[in-house]
Amino acid sequence: MGRRHAKPRFRPEAGLGVRWNILSWQLRKYAVPHIVERDWRWCRGGVVTVLHDFDLNLLIYLDALICEQSVTKAAALVHITQPSMSLALTRLRNHFRDELLVSIGRNMVLTPLAQSLAAPVRELVLKAQLVSATVGQFEPAVSTRKFTVAASDYAIEILLNTILAGMAQEAAGVRIEMQPIYVLEQRMDPPDLIIAPLERKLPQDLQREPLWQDTWTCIVWSENRLVGDELSKNTYEQLGHVYFNSDEQITSQTDITRQIEVYVPEMSMAPKAIRATNRIATVATRLAHISAEQCSLRLLKPPIEFSPITEYMHWHRFQEHDLGAIWLRNYIRAATSNMQELPNCE
């Protein structure tokens, strides 16, 4: 027979009377299976769910274990020892009555139950992080908050040259950590903002909004004698090209043939691979203008029409009402809307 809990007597100065962890409310809201043993207790304004013998810190460890599928890597991720993570896994297995992680050969794989827990546990941990970082108001002029922005190398170049310069006047104490977009695969906690085109493979449940559009421009060294004032399709195909990861946006649009001479991982490296050679590259027009003087380049209109690039900002649902994140999105939105139109390369 379950325990009965008498409704406590409240004193005016006692506040809510019963403290409860915000995560327990989230667990009740999202109905994570097997986690909540329901015990209803009264507090002012209604009832709340109390967790029996479950350490909510275990959700942090479970999230890490699901993410890394390795006890050692999960322990390093949350900065605890490997024996401590092994103990946490044992406690989780006892609670869920499931192995959660099983060894197959040299690898550990998730059980079906662990797979079903991955999404709701991740959601709870992210919301808990947001709650812990929430303040009553955000004043950019006096804030010292650090925002993390993950972006393509091209977007980082644009942000550094056209957006972040004015931020020092409006929010001198605010810090911006720019990270290359590939680090998203290496971190558990999401950045405050992601700036990338839709072609990037990002989670489908992100909120997104277009920021700016750009075209494509061909760049050659200023002393390249193989290219005249205009670039023909035949010359374009015969020249040695510098290729980069997002170059697939070009090759996927046409059946044009290119002779690849140099591969670089990021678009921003292409101008440096052009200088003092007869090579050619096709890059975003804004990047071409930024690099033209630095690398002594000539800008040419491509011989065929390529679809424009549209850069989007992406953010997670749980950041929708974060006052600081709202300010950051508004600032970047306003700054990019004022970017000047670029001249045609003709």
Secondary structure, 3 states (H helix, E strand, C coil): CCCCCCCCCCCHHHCCCCCCCHHHHHHHHHCCCCCCCCCEEEECCEEEECCCCCCCHHHHHHHHHHHHCCHHHHHHHCCCCHHHHHHHHHHHHHHHCCCCEEEECCEEEECHHHHHHHHHHHHHHHHHHHHHHCCCCCCCCCCCCEEEEEECHHHHHHHHHHCHHHHHHHCCCCEEEEEEHHHHHHCCCCCCEEEEECCCCCCCCCEEEEEEEECEEEEEECCCCCCCCCCCHHHHHHCEEEECHHHHHHHCCCCCCCEEEEECCCHHHHHHHHCCCCCEEEEEHHHHHHHHHHHCEEEECCCCCCCCEEEEEEECHHHCCCHHHHHHHHHHHHHHHCCCCCCCCC
